[in-house]
């Protein structure tokens, strides 16, 4: 399936200073764009989803399993599921990330208050 730029969801606040927009999704993956304001922090957290991403603009500092690394435009990463990680935003930044399996809470129907029906009982 092909998604045009205007077919994504409306941005929503993921954390103070961090907006998330679902760009597209399939059966096994979901792609989202994050717009992050300088000074914002995504606290340390875990989730079962593998997370791959790329920094399009700006500068952020990741903490992944206790190791800190600064990312600049063009840097990419893969964070395994159930791995403790967080981000400190050093400059206004834009990130695109892919999650597998699909993060149900990021699906457009879920974001708008409906329940996603995967066809499974």
C-alpha positions, 0 to 999 in steps of 0.5 A: 500500500502506498501512503501520500504525505497528507494521509498520515495521522494528525500529530499528537503529543507523545511527551512534553515537547515531543509530537508523534505522527503515524506515517504508515503501517502494515501487518508487521511494521509501523512508521512514525515521525517524531518532532522534538523540541530542544530541551525535551526528554523522553524518559527511560522506558521499555516496550516489546517492539524492536525500534529502528530509526534515523535522525533527519535533523537536529541533535539528540542524546540517546541512553540505551541500556546505560550507554549514552551516544549523541546522534546527528543527522544521518545517524541510524539505530536499532533498539531491540525490544524490551531494552531500556532507552530514552532520549534527551533533545539537544536541538530541535530535531526530526526522527523517523522510526519503524516499530515491529510488531505494530504499536497498536497505540499508534494506529490511527483508529486507536489514536482517535479513540476507536478500537483497532480490529485486527481480525483476531478474537 
